[in-house]
Amino acid sequence: MVGLSHKSAPVAILEQAAVSGDTLAKLLRDVTLAESVAETFIVSTCHRVEVYADVDRFHAGVTAICELFARHCGVPARELTPHLYVHYEDRAVGHLLAVACGLDSMVVGEGQILGQVRAALKLGEEHGTVGRVLAGLGRVALRAGKRARAETGIDQAGQSLVSVALELAAASLAARAAATESATTEPAATEPATTESPTTGDKPLAGRDVLVVGAGSMSALAAATASRAGADRIAVANRTRSHAERLAAHVGAGVTALADLPAALAAADIVVSCTGAAGHVITRAQVAAATAGRDKPLVLVDLALPRDVEPEVAGLPGVTVIGLDQLGEHATAARDGDVAAVLAICEAELAAYRSAVDAARVAPTVVALRAKAATVVDAELARLASRLSGDDLSGHALDEIAQTVRRVVDKLLHAPTVRVKELAGSPGGEEYAAALRVLFDLDPRAVEAVTRAAPEQDAHGDQQPTRAGEEVQR
């Protein structure tokens, strides 16, 4: 896994490195075409881009992925690689499990990431870049994510990025209102100072007008969250009106054409934008015109990468811009008990995955051994039936003899075949399978045939992660 996230890179780099749409599809295709890469999928969200790949050579795989990543996102490799991190083998698997469970999110426990991982796997399958290895790994990750939310309180403790953003927006408006009131009214000397926020409660957006720009999944979540938070009015603006109408219908919102955005900005208290557009959707000129002559503040929440809101907007009087960098500073922490419980789930799923991989590594030998035993049994039974054909034995008697012989052979093979699977994960585990091949004189071609037919598995050992920049330099 090669990637970068809010933990390793500033928003400016994340903004440049964001890949979506055709760029994401082309990156998937080109990574898969790399000589050392067999399969790949890419998790690309508003605060992470991670390339997962099944490779036959680690160093060549890392180098190819880093170079292609830099080329497709348009960031020079020398600027990108210092922010990249690399995990491989068990650590890559463990990282994906943590991501799917929400442990690595900007807001720990947020629920969107599980759907984003599922979408990444689906996109890889649609483009033919996900095969048996990564599809199997994906199933483990999705199962871990579901278990984390069903068996622990991680999703209750953690909040979505949108809910945190709207809480900050509501708090900003309340703070500005309080500052304005204190500036015009002298408090009584006997009144104690208070730090209680007027936004605390079930409806922090009561009386507020919210404009949602965009109609994707993040925008839908923003509209739904604003509705639950008691927003007075909600409007949706989007380039494709039918998409905006479909989103608005779910929350009883109005629809605004993107061409009428300046007027919509003027009517809003809070604007949430997440369009996925290549350029700025909300400019300084638009916001300046919208706030001219108004006596109430405006808060813009920019959840997009690249950013939807032009950076210069933050310098306008009465305007507050909340971006991904500010959200990272205010992310709430999940309870230690919930985090520990999710970590235990990740460890259990990783152990089960590792055992399955180890067992799959020796499975061709076990299958070839049982196939040879079955061939020997069938040949001997055929010879016995021929010899006893003149002894007037009934068909039932011959069937009983055949079943007895097969049961004896199965019982003799049961212990060594089960044990070799158990020992596969131990140091030198492959040597036990090799011993079976030698002791029972198994045809290497038979084992190879089973290997080609069986699902491929990544059967490497556990290693420490390295920095992508260091790897590329080597």
C-alpha positions in Angstrom: 0.0 0.0 0.0 1.3 3.4 -1.0 -0.6 6.5 0.0 -0.9 9.8 1.8 -3.5 11.2 4.1 -4.3 14.0 6.5 -1.7 12.5 8.9 1.2 12.7 6.4 0.5 15.6 4.2 -0.9 19.2 4.5 -4.1 20.1 2.8 -2.3 21.8 -0.1 -0.6 18.6 -1.1 -3.8 16.5 -0.5 -5.6 19.0 -2.8 -3.1 18.5 -5.6 -2.9 14.7 -5.1 -6.7 14.1 -5.1 -7.7 11.8 -7.9 -11.3 11.1 -9.1 -13.3 10.4 -12.2 -11.3 9.7 -15.3 -8.0 10.4 -13.6 -8.8 7.7 -11.0 -9.8 5.2 -13.7 -6.6 5.9 -15.7 -4.4 5.6 -12.6 -6.1 2.2 -11.9 -5.4 1.0 -15.4 -1.8 2.2 -15.5 -0.9 0.7 -12.1 -2.3 -2.6 -13.2 -0.3 -2.5 -16.4 3.0 -2.0 -14.4 5.2 -5.0 -14.9 5.3 -6.0 -11.2 1.6 -5.4 -10.4 -1.0 -8.0 -10.7 -4.0 -6.3 -9.1 -4.9 -2.9 -7.6 -7.6 -0.8 -6.1 -7.5 2.8 -4.9 -9.2 4.4 -1.9 -9.6 8.1 -2.7 -11.5 10.3 -0.3 -11.4 13.9 0.8 -8.4 13.3 3.1 -6.6 10.2 1.8 -5.4 8.6 -1.4 -4.1 5.0 -1.0 -3.1 2.6 -3.7 -3.4 -1.1 -2.7 -1.6 -3.6 -5.0 -0.7 -7.2 -5.2 2.8 -7.3 -6.5 5.5 -9.9 -7.2 8.4 -7.6 -6.4 8.2 -5.1 -3.6 10.8 -2.6 -4.6 9.7 -2.5 -8.3 6.1 -2.2 -7.2 6.7 0.7 -4.9 8.7 2.6 -7.5 6.1 2.1 -10.2 3.2 3.1 -8.1 5.0 6.2 -6.8 6.0 7.3 -10.3 2.5 6.7 -11.7 0.8 8.4 -8.7 3.0 11.5 -9.2 2.3 11.6 -12.9 -1.4 11.3 -12.7 -2.0 13.8 -9.9 0.4 16.3 -11.5 2.7 16.7 -8.5 6.4 16.4 -9.0 7.7 13.2 -7.4 10.3 15.0 -5.4 7.4 17.0 -3.7 5.1 14.1 -3.3 7.3 11.3 -2.0 8.2 12.9 1.3 4.5 12.8 2.3 3.9 9.2 1.1 3.9 6.2 3.4 4.3 2.5 2.5 3.0 -0.6 4.2 3.5 -4.1 2.9 2.4 -7.6 3.7 0.7 -7.9 7.1 1.1 -4.2 7.8 -0.7 -3.3 4.6 -3.5 -5.7 5.5 -3.7 -4.3 9.0 -3.7 -0.7 7.8 -6.6 -1.4 5.4 -8.6 -3.0 8.3 -8.0 0.1 10.5 -9.1 2.3 7.6 -12.3 0.4 7.0 -13.1 0.5 10.8 -12.6 4.2 10.9 -9.6 4.2 13.2 -7.4 6.1 10.8 -10.0 8.7 9.9 -9.8 12.4 10.6 -12.8 11.9 12.9 -12.2 8.5 14.5 -15.2 6.2 14.1 -16.9 8.1 11.2 -19.1 5.8 9.2 -18.5 7.1 5.6 -15.1 5.4 5.1 -16.6 1.9 5.1 -18.8 2.8 2.1 -15.8 4.5 0.4 -13.7 1.3 0.8 -16.6 -0.7 -0.7 -16.9 1.8 -3.6 -13.1 1.5 -4.2 -13.3 -2.3 -4.5 -16.3 -2.1 -6.7 -14.6 0.4 -9.0 -11.6 -1.9 -9.2 -13.8 -4.9 -10.1 -15.6 -2.9 -12.8 -12.3 -1.9 -14.4 -10.9 -5.4 -14.1 -8.1 -4.4 -11.7 -9.3 -6.4 -8.7 -8.8 -10.1 -8.9 -9.0 -13.0 -6.4 -6.3 -11.8 -4.1 -7.5 -8.2 -3.5 -11.2 -9.3 -3.6 -10.5 -11.7 -0.8 -8.7 -9.0 1.1 -11.5 -6.6 0.5 -14.1 -9.0 2.0 -12.0 -9.2 5.1 -11.8 -5.4 5.4 -15.5 -4.9 4.9 -16.3 -7.6 7.4 -14.0 -6.0 10.0 -15.7 -2.6 9.4 -19.1 -4.1 9.8 -18.1 -5.9 13.0 -16.6 -2.7 14.4 -19.9 -0.9 14.0 -22.1 -3.8 15.2 -20.0 -5.0 18.1 -18.6 -1.7 19.5 -19.7 1.9 20.0 -17.1 3.3 17.7 -19.6 4.8 15.3 -21.6 6.3 18.2 -18.5 7.9 19.8 -17.1 9.1 16.5 -18.9 11.8 14.4 -18.9 12.2 10.6 -16.7 14.9 9.1 -19.9 16.8 8.1 -21.4 16.8 11.6 -18.1 18.2 13.0 -18.0 20.8 10.3 -21.6 21.9 10.9 -21.0 22.1 14.7 -18.0 24.3 14.1 -20.0 26.5 11.7 -22.8 26.8 14.2 -20.4 27.6 17.0 -18.7 30.3 14.8 -22.0 32.0 14.1 -22.9 31.9 17.7 -19.6 33.3 18.8 -19.8 36.2 16.3 -23.4 37.0 17.5 -22.2 36.9 21.1 -19.2 39.2 20.2 -21.6 41.6 18.4 -24.0 41.7 21.4 -21.2 42.3 23.9 -19.8 45.1 21.9 -23.2 46.9 21.9 -24.3 46.0 25.4 -22.3 46.6 28.6 -22.8 43.5 30.9 -24.0 44.1 34.5 -21.2 43.9 37.0 -23.0 41.3 39.0 -23.5 38.9 36.1 -20.9 36.2 36.0 -19.1 35.5 32.7 -20.2 32.4 30.9 -18.5 30.2 28.3 -21.5 28.0 27.5 -22.0 27.9 23.8 -25.5 28.8 22.6 -25.2 26.0 20.0 -25.3 23.2 22.6 -28.4 21.2 22.3 -30.3 19.1 19.9 -30.8 21.8 17.2 -27.6 23.8 16.8 -28.8 25.1 13.4 -32.2 26.3 14.5 -33.0 29.5 12.6 -30.1 29.1 10.2 -30.3 29.0 6.4 -28.0 26.4 4.9 -26.8 26.2 1.2 -25.4 22.9 0.0 -23.3 23.1 -3.1 -23.0 19.8 -4.9 -25.2 16.7 -5.0 -22.8 13.8 -4.3 -22.7 11.5 -1.3 -21.0 14.1 0.9 -23.5 16.8 -0.1 -26.3 14.4 0.7 -24.9 13.7 4.1 -24.5 17.5 4.7 -28.1 18.2 3.7 -29.4 15.3 6.0 -27.2 16.4 8.9 -28.3 20.1 8.5 -31.9 18.9 8.5 -31.5 16.9 11.7 -29.7 19.8 13.3 -32.8 22.0 12.8 -31.8 24.2 9.9 -34.6 26.6 9.1 -34.2 26.3 5.3 -31.9 24.2 3.1 -31.1 24.8 -0.5 -29.2 22.6 -2.9 -27.2 24.0 -5.8 -25.7 21.8 -8.5 -24.6 21.9 -12.1 -27.0 19.1 -13.0 -30.4 20.2 -11.8 -32.0 16.7 -11.7 -29.3 15.5 -9.3 -30.0 18.5 -7.0 -33.8 17.8 -7.2 -33.3 14.2 -6.2 -31.2 15.2 -3.2 -33.5 18.0 -2.2 -36.5 15.7 -2.2 -35.1 13.6 0.6 -34.8 16.5 3.0 -37.5 18.9 1.8 -34.9 21.4 0.5 -35.2 23.9 -2.3 -33.2 23.8 -5.5 -31.0 26.6 -6.8 -29.3 26.7 -10.2 -25.5 27.0 -10.1 -25.9 30.1 -12.2 -27.8 31.7 -9.4 -25.1 30.9 -6.8 -24.4 34.6 -5.9 -28.0 35.2 -4.8 -28.1 31.9 -2.9 -24.9 32.8 -1.1 -26.5 36.1 -0.1 -29.4 34.3 1.5 -27.4 31.7 3.4 -25.9 31.7 6.9 -23.9 28.5 6.3 -22.6 27.1 2.9 -21.3 23.6 2.6 -19.5 22.8 -0.6 -18.2 19.5 -1.9 -18.5 19.3 -5.7 -15.4 17.5 -6.9 -14.9 20.2 -9.6 -11.4 20.8 -10.9 -11.5 24.6 -10.2 -12.9 26.9 -7.6 -16.7 26.9 -7.5 -17.1 29.8 -5.0 -14.9 32.8 -5.7 -13.9 35.8 -3.7 -15.8 38.1 -6.1 -19.0 36.1 -5.6 -18.8 36.1 -1.8 -17.8 39.8 -1.7 -20.9 40.6 -3.7 -23.1 38.4 -1.6 -22.0 39.9 1.7 -21.9 43.5 0.6 -24.3 45.5 2.8 -25.4 42.6 5.0 -25.1 42.7 8.7 -24.9 39.0 9.5 -21.8 36.7 9.2 -21.4 33.9 6.7 -19.6 30.6 7.2 -18.4 28.5 4.3 -17.5 24.9 4.9 -15.2 23.5 2.2 -15.1 19.7 2.2 -13.8 19.3 -1.3 -10.4 18.3 -2.6 -9.4 20.2 -4.7 -10.9 23.0 -2.7 -14.2 24.5 -3.9 -13.7 27.9 -2.1 -11.1 30.3 -3.4 -8.5 30.8 -0.6 -8.9 34.6 -0.8 -12.5 34.3 0.5 -11.2 33.8 4.0 -9.9 37.4 4.1 -13.3 39.0 3.6 -14.9 40.8 6.6 -17.6 38.8 8.3 -16.7 35.6 6.5 -15.3 32.4 8.0 -14.0 29.6 6.0 -13.7 26.1 7.6 -11.6 23.7 5.6 -10.2 20.2 6.1 -7.2 21.5 7.9 -9.4 23.2 10.6 -11.6 20.0 10.9 -8.5 17.9 11.6 -7.7 20.2 14.6 -11.2 19.8 16.1 -11.8 16.1 15.4 -13.3 14.4 18.4 -11.7 11.4 20.0 -13.6 8.1 20.4 -13.6 6.4 23.8 -10.5 4.4 24.7 -12.7 1.3 25.3 -14.3 1.4 21.9 -10.9 1.9 20.2 -9.4 -1.0 22.1 -12.4 -3.2 21.1 -12.0 -2.3 17.4 -8.3 -2.9 17.6 -9.0 -6.4 19.0 -11.4 -7.0 16.0 -8.7 -5.9 13.6 -6.2 -8.2 15.2 -8.6 -11.2 15.1 -9.4 -10.6 11.5 -5.8 -10.2 10.5 -4.9 -13.4 12.3 -7.7 -15.3 10.5 -6.6 -13.8 7.2 -3.0 -14.8 7.8 -4.1 -18.3 8.8 -6.1 -18.6 5.6 -3.2 -17.4 3.5 -0.9 -19.8 5.2 -3.3 -22.7 4.7 -3.8 -21.8 1.0 0.0 -21.9 0.5 0.1 -25.6 1.4 -3.3 -26.4 0.1 -2.0 -27.5 -3.4 0.2 -30.1 -1.7 -2.7 -31.4 0.4 -5.0 -31.6 -2.6 -2.4 -33.4 -4.7 -1.8 -35.8 -1.9 -5.4 -36.7 -1.5 -5.9 -36.9 -5.2 -3.0 -39.4 -5.4 -4.4 -41.4 -2.5 -7.8 -41.5 -4.2 -6.2 -42.7 -7.5 -4.4 -45.5 -5.6 -7.5 -46.5 -3.7 -9.6 -46.6 -7.0 -7.0 -48.7 -8.7 -6.7 -51.2 -5.9 -10.5 -51.5 -5.5 -10.8 -52.1 -9.2 -8.2 -54.8 -9.0 -9.9 -56.4 -6.0 -13.3 -56.3 -7.7 -11.8 -58.1 -10.6 -10.2 -60.8 -8.4 -13.4 -61.4 -6.4 -15.7 -61.3 -9.4 -16.1 -65.1 -9.4 -16.8 -65.4 -5.6 -20.4 -64.4 -5.9 -20.0 -61.3 -3.8 -23.0 -59.0 -3.9 -22.7 -55.4 -5.1 -23.6 -54.3 -1.6 -20.6 -56.2 -0.1 -18.2 -54.7 -2.7 -19.6 -51.2 -1.8 -19.0 -51.8 1.9 -15.4 -52.9 1.2 -14.8 -49.8 -0.9 -16.2 -47.5 1.8 -14.1 -49.2 4.4 -10.9 -48.8 2.4 -11.6 -45.1 1.7 -12.4 -44.4 5.4 -9.1 -46.0 6.4 -7.1 -43.9 3.9 -9.0 -40.7 4.9 -8.2 -41.4 8.6 -4.6 -42.0 7.9 -4.3 -38.8 5.9 -6.4 -36.6 8.2 -3.8 -35.9 10.9 -0.8 -35.1 8.6 -2.9 -32.9 6.3 -4.6 -31.0 9.1 -1.3 -30.6 10.9 0.6 -29.3 7.9 -2.0 -26.5 7.5 -1.7 -25.6 11.2 2.1 -25.5 10.9 2.1 -23.5 7.6 2.2 -20.2 9.6 5.1 -21.2 11.7 8.8 -20.5 10.9 9.8 -22.8 8.1 6.1 -23.8 7.6 6.7 -24.5 3.9 9.2 -27.2 4.8 6.4 -29.4 6.2 4.6 -29.3 2.9 7.9 -30.0 1.1 8.3 -33.1 3.4 4.9 -34.4 2.4 5.8 -34.0 -1.3 9.0 -36.0 -0.8 7.6 -38.7 1.5 4.6 -39.4 -0.7 6.6 -38.9 -4.0 4.1 -36.4 -5.3 4.4 -35.4 -8.9 5.5 -31.7 -9.0 3.3 -31.2 -12.1 0.2 -32.3 -10.1 1.0 -29.8 -7.3 1.6 -27.1 -9.9 -1.7 -27.8 -11.6 -3.6 -27.4 -8.3 -1.7 -24.2 -7.6 -2.8 -22.7 -10.9 -6.4 -23.7 -10.3 -6.5 -22.4 -6.6 -7.1 -18.8 -5.7 -3.9 -16.9 -5.5 -2.9 -15.6 -2.1 -0.3 -13.2 -0.8 1.8 -15.4 1.4 4.7 -13.1 2.4 5.9 -12.6 6.0 5.5 -9.6 8.2 7.9 -6.7 7.6 8.3 -3.1 8.8 6.9 -0.2 6.7 9.3 2.1 4.9 9.0 5.7 3.6 8.2 5.9 0.0 10.7 8.6 -0.6 13.5 6.5 0.9 12.4 3.5 -1.3 12.4 5.5 -4.5 15.8 7.0 -3.7 17.2 3.5 -3.2 
